[in-house]
Amino acid sequence: MRHNFIGMVVSTAAQKTVKVRVPRRVMNHHVHKELLMHKNYLVHDELDQCKLGDVVRIEHCRKVSKRKTFAVAEIVKPARTWTDPETGIVHL
C-alpha cells in the first residue's frame, strides 16, 4: 500500500523539489484537547508545476535523494491569486 498525504506547499526554493506541510490532529489526554500538529516533507516535483500555497497530494516513491522519498501525485487545489488592476502585479 502506498502512503498518500494531502498538504500545502510552503517552499519552492529548490529545483524540482517542494516542501509540503502535512497537518494531523492529535488528542492530548492531559488537558482533553485536540491539537493540530504538522510534519514537513521534501517532495519531488519533476515538472516544477507546484506554486506556493497549492494543496497537493503526495505519494511514497523510490528514494530520489537523501531526504526525498515522496513525489507529487496531483495538485488538488491551486493557490488563490489575484492581479491588481492598476499595477498588474500578481498577489498570493
PDB file as gemmi writes it, atoms N, CA and C in Angstrom:
CRYST1    1.000    1.000    1.000  90.00  90.00  90.00 P 1                      
ATOM      1  N   MET A   1       0.833  -1.185   0.000  1.00  0.00           N  
ATOM      2  CA  MET A   1       0.000   0.000   0.000  1.00  0.00           C  
ATOM      3  C   MET A   1       0.876   1.247   0.000  1.00  0.00           C  
ATOM      4  N   ARG A   2       0.538   2.198  -0.838  1.00  0.00           N  
ATOM      5  CA  ARG A   2       1.295   3.440  -0.906  1.00  0.00           C  
ATOM      6  C   ARG A   2       0.818   4.411   0.151  1.00  0.00           C  
ATOM      7  N   HIS A   3       1.750   5.168   0.710  1.00  0.00           N  
ATOM      8  CA  HIS A   3       1.392   6.211   1.650  1.00  0.00           C  
ATOM      9  C   HIS A   3       0.987   7.450   0.853  1.00  0.00           C  
ATOM     10  N   ASN A   4      -0.198   7.950   1.105  1.00  0.00           N  
ATOM     11  CA  ASN A   4      -0.697   9.171   0.471  1.00  0.00           C  
ATOM     12  C   ASN A   4      -1.001  10.188   1.545  1.00  0.00           C  
ATOM     13  N   PHE A   5      -0.593  11.428   1.324  1.00  0.00           N  
ATOM     14  CA  PHE A   5      -0.890  12.519   2.234  1.00  0.00           C  
ATOM     15  C   PHE A   5      -1.359  13.716   1.417  1.00  0.00           C  
ATOM     16  N   ILE A   6      -2.131  14.582   2.051  1.00  0.00           N  
ATOM     17  CA  ILE A   6      -2.544  15.827   1.428  1.00  0.00           C  
ATOM     18  C   ILE A   6      -1.995  16.958   2.283  1.00  0.00           C  
ATOM     19  N   GLY A   7      -1.312  17.907   1.644  1.00  0.00           N  
ATOM     20  CA  GLY A   7      -0.716  19.013   2.377  1.00  0.00           C  
ATOM     21  C   GLY A   7      -0.575  20.237   1.500  1.00  0.00           C  
ATOM     22  N   MET A   8      -0.003  21.297   2.078  1.00  0.00           N  
ATOM     23  CA  MET A   8       0.151  22.567   1.383  1.00  0.00           C  
ATOM     24  C   MET A   8       1.628  22.842   1.115  1.00  0.00           C  
ATOM     25  N   VAL A   9       1.908  23.363  -0.063  1.00  0.00           N  
ATOM     26  CA  VAL A   9       3.278  23.716  -0.446  1.00  0.00           C  
ATOM     27  C   VAL A   9       3.677  24.973   0.317  1.00  0.00           C  
ATOM     28  N   VAL A  10       4.787  24.886   1.070  1.00  0.00           N  
ATOM     29  CA  VAL A  10       5.245  26.030   1.866  1.00  0.00           C  
ATOM     30  C   VAL A  10       6.576  26.588   1.368  1.00  0.00           C  
ATOM     31  N   SER A  11       7.262  25.872   0.456  1.00  0.00           N  
ATOM     32  CA  SER A  11       8.523  26.375  -0.071  1.00  0.00           C  
ATOM     33  C   SER A  11       8.779  25.762  -1.442  1.00  0.00           C  
ATOM     34  N   THR A  12       9.265  26.621  -2.357  1.00  0.00           N  
ATOM     35  CA  THR A  12       9.618  26.160  -3.701  1.00  0.00           C  
ATOM     36  C   THR A  12      11.018  26.642  -4.064  1.00  0.00           C  
ATOM     37  N   ALA A  13      11.897  26.729  -3.083  1.00  0.00           N  
ATOM     38  CA  ALA A  13      13.207  27.340  -3.290  1.00  0.00           C  
ATOM     39  C   ALA A  13      14.138  26.489  -4.158  1.00  0.00           C  
ATOM     40  N   ALA A  14      14.043  25.167  -4.061  1.00  0.00           N  
ATOM     41  CA  ALA A  14      14.958  24.295  -4.788  1.00  0.00           C  
ATOM     42  C   ALA A  14      14.358  23.877  -6.128  1.00  0.00           C  
ATOM     43  N   GLN A  15      15.214  23.465  -7.062  1.00  0.00           N  
ATOM     44  CA  GLN A  15      14.742  22.994  -8.358  1.00  0.00           C  
ATOM     45  C   GLN A  15      14.197  21.583  -8.217  1.00  0.00           C  
ATOM     46  N   LYS A  16      13.018  21.339  -8.781  1.00  0.00           N  
ATOM     47  CA  LYS A  16      12.351  20.035  -8.783  1.00  0.00           C  
ATOM     48  C   LYS A  16      12.073  19.505  -7.380  1.00  0.00           C  
ATOM     49  N   THR A  17      12.064  20.382  -6.380  1.00  0.00           N  
ATOM     50  CA  THR A  17      11.778  19.984  -5.002  1.00  0.00           C  
ATOM     51  C   THR A  17      10.880  21.030  -4.367  1.00  0.00           C  
ATOM     52  N   VAL A  18       9.854  20.558  -3.666  1.00  0.00           N  
ATOM     53  CA  VAL A  18       8.997  21.461  -2.899  1.00  0.00           C  
ATOM     54  C   VAL A  18       8.896  20.929  -1.482  1.00  0.00           C  
ATOM     55  N   LYS A  19       8.669  21.843  -0.541  1.00  0.00           N  
ATOM     56  CA  LYS A  19       8.444  21.446   0.847  1.00  0.00           C  
ATOM     57  C   LYS A  19       6.945  21.494   1.090  1.00  0.00           C  
ATOM     58  N   VAL A  20       6.388  20.362   1.559  1.00  0.00           N  
ATOM     59  CA  VAL A  20       4.950  20.239   1.777  1.00  0.00           C  
ATOM     60  C   VAL A  20       4.695  20.033   3.260  1.00  0.00           C  
ATOM     61  N   ARG A  21       3.788  20.839   3.829  1.00  0.00           N  
ATOM     62  CA  ARG A  21       3.407  20.722   5.239  1.00  0.00           C  
ATOM     63  C   ARG A  21       2.133  19.894   5.318  1.00  0.00           C  
ATOM     64  N   VAL A  22       2.210  18.750   6.035  1.00  0.00           N  
ATOM     65  CA  VAL A  22       1.074  17.838   6.185  1.00  0.00           C  
ATOM     66  C   VAL A  22       0.566  17.930   7.626  1.00  0.00           C  
ATOM     67  N   PRO A  23      -0.668  18.437   7.818  1.00  0.00           N  
ATOM     68  CA  PRO A  23      -1.194  18.562   9.183  1.00  0.00           C  
ATOM     69  C   PRO A  23      -1.831  17.262   9.669  1.00  0.00           C  
ATOM     70  N   ARG A  24      -1.889  17.098  10.988  1.00  0.00           N  
ATOM     71  CA  ARG A  24      -2.600  15.975  11.595  1.00  0.00           C  
ATOM     72  C   ARG A  24      -3.121  16.417  12.955  1.00  0.00           C  
ATOM     73  N   ARG A  25      -4.210  15.806  13.366  1.00  0.00           N  
ATOM     74  CA  ARG A  25      -4.826  16.146  14.649  1.00  0.00           C  
ATOM     75  C   ARG A  25      -4.477  15.072  15.679  1.00  0.00           C  
ATOM     76  N   VAL A  26      -4.066  15.518  16.876  1.00  0.00           N  
ATOM     77  CA  VAL A  26      -3.655  14.619  17.953  1.00  0.00           C  
ATOM     78  C   VAL A  26      -4.413  15.017  19.213  1.00  0.00           C  
ATOM     79  N   MET A  27      -4.908  14.028  19.921  1.00  0.00           N  
ATOM     80  CA  MET A  27      -5.630  14.296  21.158  1.00  0.00           C  
ATOM     81  C   MET A  27      -4.650  14.307  22.323  1.00  0.00           C  
ATOM     82  N   ASN A  28      -4.633  15.397  23.096  1.00  0.00           N  
ATOM     83  CA  ASN A  28      -3.830  15.484  24.303  1.00  0.00           C  
ATOM     84  C   ASN A  28      -4.709  15.049  25.468  1.00  0.00           C  
ATOM     85  N   HIS A  29      -4.364  13.933  26.090  1.00  0.00           N  
ATOM     86  CA  HIS A  29      -5.222  13.353  27.118  1.00  0.00           C  
ATOM     87  C   HIS A  29      -5.084  14.038  28.480  1.00  0.00           C  
ATOM     88  N   HIS A  30      -4.052  14.844  28.672  1.00  0.00           N  
ATOM     89  CA  HIS A  30      -3.906  15.543  29.949  1.00  0.00           C  
ATOM     90  C   HIS A  30      -4.879  16.713  30.054  1.00  0.00           C  
ATOM     91  N   VAL A  31      -5.030  17.451  28.972  1.00  0.00           N  
ATOM     92  CA  VAL A  31      -5.914  18.613  29.004  1.00  0.00           C  
ATOM     93  C   VAL A  31      -7.198  18.378  28.215  1.00  0.00           C  
ATOM     94  N   HIS A  32      -7.359  17.182  27.661  1.00  0.00           N  
ATOM     95  CA  HIS A  32      -8.547  16.812  26.890  1.00  0.00           C  
ATOM     96  C   HIS A  32      -8.822  17.811  25.772  1.00  0.00           C  
ATOM     97  N   LYS A  33      -7.791  18.007  24.968  1.00  0.00           N  
ATOM     98  CA  LYS A  33      -7.872  18.983  23.898  1.00  0.00           C  
ATOM     99  C   LYS A  33      -7.260  18.387  22.636  1.00  0.00           C  
ATOM    100  N   GLU A  34      -7.840  18.716  21.505  1.00  0.00           N  
ATOM    101  CA  GLU A  34      -7.313  18.250  20.237  1.00  0.00           C  
ATOM    102  C   GLU A  34      -6.322  19.277  19.702  1.00  0.00           C  
ATOM    103  N   LEU A  35      -5.106  18.849  19.404  1.00  0.00           N  
ATOM    104  CA  LEU A  35      -4.056  19.741  18.934  1.00  0.00           C  
ATOM    105  C   LEU A  35      -3.804  19.508  17.455  1.00  0.00           C  
ATOM    106  N   LEU A  36      -3.439  20.562  16.748  1.00  0.00           N  
ATOM    107  CA  LEU A  36      -3.096  20.471  15.345  1.00  0.00           C  
ATOM    108  C   LEU A  36      -1.575  20.482  15.228  1.00  0.00           C  
ATOM    109  N   MET A  37      -1.006  19.364  14.793  1.00  0.00           N  
ATOM    110  CA  MET A  37       0.433  19.253  14.616  1.00  0.00           C  
ATOM    111  C   MET A  37       0.708  19.085  13.123  1.00  0.00           C  
ATOM    112  N   HIS A  38       1.970  19.239  12.713  1.00  0.00           N  
ATOM    113  CA  HIS A  38       2.295  19.088  11.307  1.00  0.00           C  
ATOM    114  C   HIS A  38       3.689  18.487  11.148  1.00  0.00           C  
ATOM    115  N   LYS A  39       3.950  17.997   9.941  1.00  0.00           N  
ATOM    116  CA  LYS A  39       5.256  17.498   9.579  1.00  0.00           C  
ATOM    117  C   LYS A  39       5.566  17.983   8.172  1.00  0.00           C  
ATOM    118  N   ASN A  40       6.808  18.388   7.941  1.00  0.00           N  
ATOM    119  CA  ASN A  40       7.223  18.861   6.628  1.00  0.00           C  
ATOM    120  C   ASN A  40       7.925  17.745   5.873  1.00  0.00           C  
ATOM    121  N   TYR A  41       7.574  17.586   4.609  1.00  0.00           N  
ATOM    122  CA  TYR A  41       8.190  16.593   3.737  1.00  0.00           C  
ATOM    123  C   TYR A  41       8.832  17.298   2.555  1.00  0.00           C  
ATOM    124  N   LEU A  42      10.027  16.844   2.160  1.00  0.00           N  
ATOM    125  CA  LEU A  42      10.614  17.282   0.904  1.00  0.00           C  
ATOM    126  C   LEU A  42      10.077  16.354  -0.177  1.00  0.00           C  
ATOM    127  N   VAL A  43       9.501  16.945  -1.213  1.00  0.00           N  
ATOM    128  CA  VAL A  43       8.764  16.183  -2.216  1.00  0.00           C  
ATOM    129  C   VAL A  43       9.336  16.475  -3.597  1.00  0.00           C  
ATOM    130  N   HIS A  44       9.477  15.430  -4.406  1.00  0.00           N  
ATOM    131  CA  HIS A  44       9.993  15.562  -5.768  1.00  0.00           C  
ATOM    132  C   HIS A  44       8.885  16.076  -6.680  1.00  0.00           C  
ATOM    133  N   ASP A  45       9.162  17.176  -7.389  1.00  0.00           N  
ATOM    134  CA  ASP A  45       8.224  17.765  -8.338  1.00  0.00           C  
ATOM    135  C   ASP A  45       8.923  17.798  -9.692  1.00  0.00           C  
ATOM    136  N   GLU A  46       8.758  16.741 -10.469  1.00  0.00           N  
ATOM    137  CA  GLU A  46       9.503  16.557 -11.713  1.00  0.00           C  
ATOM    138  C   GLU A  46       9.259  17.689 -12.713  1.00  0.00           C  
ATOM    139  N   LEU A  47       8.033  18.163 -12.841  1.00  0.00           N  
ATOM    140  CA  LEU A  47       7.694  19.159 -13.857  1.00  0.00           C  
ATOM    141  C   LEU A  47       7.780  20.596 -13.350  1.00  0.00           C  
ATOM    142  N   ASP A  48       8.164  20.803 -12.108  1.00  0.00           N  
ATOM    143  CA  ASP A  48       8.226  22.139 -11.498  1.00  0.00           C  
ATOM    144  C   ASP A  48       6.913  22.899 -11.685  1.00  0.00           C  
ATOM    145  N   GLN A  49       5.787  22.223 -11.424  1.00  0.00           N  
ATOM    146  CA  GLN A  49       4.486  22.825 -11.655  1.00  0.00           C  
ATOM    147  C   GLN A  49       3.846  23.373 -10.384  1.00  0.00           C  
ATOM    148  N   CYS A  50       4.354  23.027  -9.215  1.00  0.00           N  
ATOM    149  CA  CYS A  50       3.756  23.477  -7.959  1.00  0.00           C  
ATOM    150  C   CYS A  50       4.168  24.911  -7.645  1.00  0.00           C  
ATOM    151  N   LYS A  51       3.220  25.646  -7.077  1.00  0.00           N  
ATOM    152  CA  LYS A  51       3.480  27.012  -6.647  1.00  0.00           C  
ATOM    153  C   LYS A  51       3.210  27.108  -5.150  1.00  0.00           C  
ATOM    154  N   LEU A  52       3.690  28.170  -4.554  1.00  0.00           N  
ATOM    155  CA  LEU A  52       3.496  28.411  -3.133  1.00  0.00           C  
ATOM    156  C   LEU A  52       2.002  28.518  -2.822  1.00  0.00           C  
ATOM    157  N   GLY A  53       1.528  27.737  -1.854  1.00  0.00           N  
ATOM    158  CA  GLY A  53       0.130  27.782  -1.455  1.00  0.00           C  
ATOM    159  C   GLY A  53      -0.748  26.727  -2.092  1.00  0.00           C  
ATOM    160  N   ASP A  54      -0.225  25.953  -3.041  1.00  0.00           N  
ATOM    161  CA  ASP A  54      -1.006  24.876  -3.653  1.00  0.00           C  
ATOM    162  C   ASP A  54      -1.276  23.779  -2.636  1.00  0.00           C  
ATOM    163  N   VAL A  55      -2.458  23.177  -2.718  1.00  0.00           N  
ATOM    164  CA  VAL A  55      -2.766  21.985  -1.931  1.00  0.00           C  
ATOM    165  C   VAL A  55      -2.516  20.794  -2.848  1.00  0.00           C  
ATOM    166  N   VAL A  56      -1.621  19.887  -2.421  1.00  0.00           N  
ATOM    167  CA  VAL A  56      -1.207  18.774  -3.277  1.00  0.00           C  
ATOM    168  C   VAL A  56      -1.387  17.438  -2.557  1.00  0.00           C  
ATOM    169  N   ARG A  57      -1.504  16.378  -3.368  1.00  0.00           N  
ATOM    170  CA  ARG A  57      -1.496  15.013  -2.834  1.00  0.00           C  
ATOM    171  C   ARG A  57      -0.145  14.422  -3.166  1.00  0.00           C  
ATOM    172  N   ILE A  58       0.541  13.911  -2.143  1.00  0.00           N  
ATOM    173  CA  ILE A  58       1.861  13.321  -2.352  1.00  0.00           C  
ATOM    174  C   ILE A  58       1.773  11.830  -2.073  1.00  0.00           C  
ATOM    175  N   GLU A  59       2.602  11.062  -2.771  1.00  0.00           N  
ATOM    176  CA  GLU A  59       2.617   9.621  -2.543  1.00  0.00           C  
ATOM    177  C   GLU A  59       4.057   9.137  -2.445  1.00  0.00           C  
ATOM    178  N   HIS A  60       4.218   8.047  -1.726  1.00  0.00           N  
ATOM    179  CA  HIS A  60       5.534   7.468  -1.491  1.00  0.00           C  
ATOM    180  C   HIS A  60       6.077   6.900  -2.800  1.00  0.00           C  
ATOM    181  N   CYS A  61       7.377   7.087  -3.039  1.00  0.00           N  
ATOM    182  CA  CYS A  61       8.026   6.547  -4.235  1.00  0.00           C  
ATOM    183  C   CYS A  61       9.414   6.054  -3.829  1.00  0.00           C  
ATOM    184  N   ARG A  62      10.178   5.637  -4.810  1.00  0.00           N  
ATOM    185  CA  ARG A  62      11.537   5.200  -4.500  1.00  0.00           C  
ATOM    186  C   ARG A  62      12.342   6.399  -4.011  1.00  0.00           C  
ATOM    187  N   LYS A  63      13.423   6.135  -3.329  1.00  0.00           N  
ATOM    188  CA  LYS A  63      14.244   7.201  -2.755  1.00  0.00           C  
ATOM    189  C   LYS A  63      14.926   7.985  -3.882  1.00  0.00           C  
ATOM    190  N   VAL A  64      14.618   9.286  -3.962  1.00  0.00           N  
ATOM    191  CA  VAL A  64      15.165  10.139  -5.014  1.00  0.00           C  
ATOM    192  C   VAL A  64      16.486  10.750  -4.566  1.00  0.00           C  
ATOM    193  N   SER A  65      16.557  11.152  -3.302  1.00  0.00           N  
ATOM    194  CA  SER A  65      17.794  11.688  -2.728  1.00  0.00           C  
ATOM    195  C   SER A  65      17.794  11.325  -1.240  1.00  0.00           C  
ATOM    196  N   LYS A  66      18.673  11.940  -0.487  1.00  0.00           N  
ATOM    197  CA  LYS A  66      18.813  11.573   0.923  1.00  0.00           C  
ATOM    198  C   LYS A  66      17.529  11.788   1.706  1.00  0.00           C  
ATOM    199  N   ARG A  67      16.818  12.901   1.457  1.00  0.00           N  
ATOM    200  CA  ARG A  67      15.618  13.227   2.241  1.00  0.00           C  
ATOM    201  C   ARG A  67      14.332  13.208   1.434  1.00  0.00           C  
ATOM    202  N   LYS A  68      14.412  12.912   0.124  1.00  0.00           N  
ATOM    203  CA  LYS A  68      13.212  12.917  -0.716  1.00  0.00           C  
ATOM    204  C   LYS A  68      12.762  11.488  -1.012  1.00  0.00           C  
ATOM    205  N   THR A  69      11.619  11.097  -0.427  1.00  0.00           N  
ATOM    206  CA  THR A  69      11.048   9.784  -0.721  1.00  0.00           C  
ATOM    207  C   THR A  69       9.591   9.899  -1.144  1.00  0.00           C  
ATOM    208  N   PHE A  70       9.123  11.111  -1.401  1.00  0.00           N  
ATOM    209  CA  PHE A  70       7.756  11.338  -1.849  1.00  0.00           C  
ATOM    210  C   PHE A  70       7.782  12.113  -3.159  1.00  0.00           C  
ATOM    211  N   ALA A  71       6.708  11.947  -3.948  1.00  0.00           N  
ATOM    212  CA  ALA A  71       6.565  12.664  -5.210  1.00  0.00           C  
ATOM    213  C   ALA A  71       5.161  13.261  -5.274  1.00  0.00           C  
ATOM    214  N   VAL A  72       5.027  14.348  -6.011  1.00  0.00           N  
ATOM    215  CA  VAL A  72       3.722  14.986  -6.182  1.00  0.00           C  
ATOM    216  C   VAL A  72       2.878  14.112  -7.095  1.00  0.00           C  
ATOM    217  N   ALA A  73       1.709  13.686  -6.606  1.00  0.00           N  
ATOM    218  CA  ALA A  73       0.808  12.875  -7.415  1.00  0.00           C  
ATOM    219  C   ALA A  73      -0.158  13.760  -8.197  1.00  0.00           C  
ATOM    220  N   GLU A  74      -0.711  14.783  -7.536  1.00  0.00           N  
ATOM    221  CA  GLU A  74      -1.617  15.702  -8.214  1.00  0.00           C  
ATOM    222  C   GLU A  74      -1.743  16.986  -7.404  1.00  0.00           C  
ATOM    223  N   ILE A  75      -2.153  18.038  -8.102  1.00  0.00           N  
ATOM    224  CA  ILE A  75      -2.470  19.299  -7.437  1.00  0.00           C  
ATOM    225  C   ILE A  75      -3.970  19.284  -7.184  1.00  0.00           C  
ATOM    226  N   VAL A  76      -4.350  19.193  -5.914  1.00  0.00           N  
ATOM    227  CA  VAL A  76      -5.758  19.102  -5.543  1.00  0.00           C  
ATOM    228  C   VAL A  76      -6.442  20.449  -5.722  1.00  0.00           C  
ATOM    229  N   LYS A  77      -5.792  21.522  -5.249  1.00  0.00           N  
ATOM    230  CA  LYS A  77      -6.380  22.856  -5.314  1.00  0.00           C  
ATOM    231  C   LYS A  77      -5.258  23.861  -5.558  1.00  0.00           C  
ATOM    232  N   PRO A  78      -5.291  24.587  -6.671  1.00  0.00           N  
ATOM    233  CA  PRO A  78      -4.229  25.576  -6.902  1.00  0.00           C  
ATOM    234  C   PRO A  78      -4.342  26.749  -5.940  1.00  0.00           C  
ATOM    235  N   ALA A  79      -3.244  27.459  -5.777  1.00  0.00           N  
ATOM    236  CA  ALA A  79      -3.192  28.596  -4.862  1.00  0.00           C  
ATOM    237  C   ALA A  79      -4.091  29.717  -5.362  1.00  0.00           C  
ATOM    238  N   ARG A  80      -4.670  30.449  -4.411  1.00  0.00           N  
ATOM    239  CA  ARG A  80      -5.516  31.591  -4.768  1.00  0.00           C  
ATOM    240  C   ARG A  80      -4.631  32.781  -5.091  1.00  0.00           C  
ATOM    241  N   THR A  81      -4.784  33.337  -6.275  1.00  0.00           N  
ATOM    242  CA  THR A  81      -4.025  34.517  -6.670  1.00  0.00           C  
ATOM    243  C   THR A  81      -4.985  35.551  -7.250  1.00  0.00           C  
ATOM    244  N   TRP A  82      -4.579  36.796  -7.212  1.00  0.00           N  
ATOM    245  CA  TRP A  82      -5.352  37.849  -7.856  1.00  0.00           C  
ATOM    246  C   TRP A  82      -4.390  38.888  -8.406  1.00  0.00           C  
ATOM    247  N   THR A  83      -4.813  39.558  -9.462  1.00  0.00           N  
ATOM    248  CA  THR A  83      -3.989  40.559 -10.126  1.00  0.00           C  
ATOM    249  C   THR A  83      -4.530  41.950  -9.813  1.00  0.00           C  
ATOM    250  N   ASP A  84      -3.646  42.831  -9.384  1.00  0.00           N  
ATOM    251  CA  ASP A  84      -4.026  44.223  -9.103  1.00  0.00           C  
ATOM    252  C   ASP A  84      -4.296  44.901 -10.444  1.00  0.00           C  
ATOM    253  N   PRO A  85      -5.507  45.433 -10.656  1.00  0.00           N  
ATOM    254  CA  PRO A  85      -5.827  46.024 -11.969  1.00  0.00           C  
ATOM    255  C   PRO A  85      -5.040  47.298 -12.268  1.00  0.00           C  
ATOM    256  N   GLU A  86      -4.590  48.015 -11.259  1.00  0.00           N  
ATOM    257  CA  GLU A  86      -3.852  49.261 -11.505  1.00  0.00           C  
ATOM    258  C   GLU A  86      -2.390  49.006 -11.878  1.00  0.00           C  
ATOM    259  N   THR A  87      -1.739  48.097 -11.127  1.00  0.00           N  
ATOM    260  CA  THR A  87      -0.310  47.878 -11.353  1.00  0.00           C  
ATOM    261  C   THR A  87      -0.020  46.626 -12.177  1.00  0.00           C  
ATOM    262  N   GLY A  88      -0.952  45.678 -12.204  1.00  0.00           N  
ATOM    263  CA  GLY A  88      -0.730  44.443 -12.942  1.00  0.00           C  
ATOM    264  C   GLY A  88       0.106  43.425 -12.193  1.00  0.00           C  
ATOM    265  N   ILE A  89       0.353  43.654 -10.897  1.00  0.00           N  
ATOM    266  CA  ILE A  89       1.148  42.751 -10.065  1.00  0.00           C  
ATOM    267  C   ILE A  89       0.272  41.607  -9.575  1.00  0.00           C  
ATOM    268  N   VAL A  90       0.781  40.375  -9.654  1.00  0.00           N  
ATOM    269  CA  VAL A  90       0.046  39.204  -9.194  1.00  0.00           C  
ATOM    270  C   VAL A  90       0.374  38.977  -7.727  1.00  0.00           C  
ATOM    271  N   HIS A  91      -0.671  38.858  -6.886  1.00  0.00           N  
ATOM    272  CA  HIS A  91      -0.509  38.655  -5.440  1.00  0.00           C  
ATOM    273  C   HIS A  91      -1.031  37.279  -5.061  1.00  0.00           C  
ATOM    274  N   LEU A  92      -0.423  36.697  -4.026  1.00  0.00           N  
ATOM    275  CA  LEU A  92      -0.904  35.412  -3.497  1.00  0.00           C  
ATOM    276  C   LEU A  92      -1.976  35.638  -2.477  1.00  0.00           C  
TER     277      LEU A  92                                                      
END                                                                             
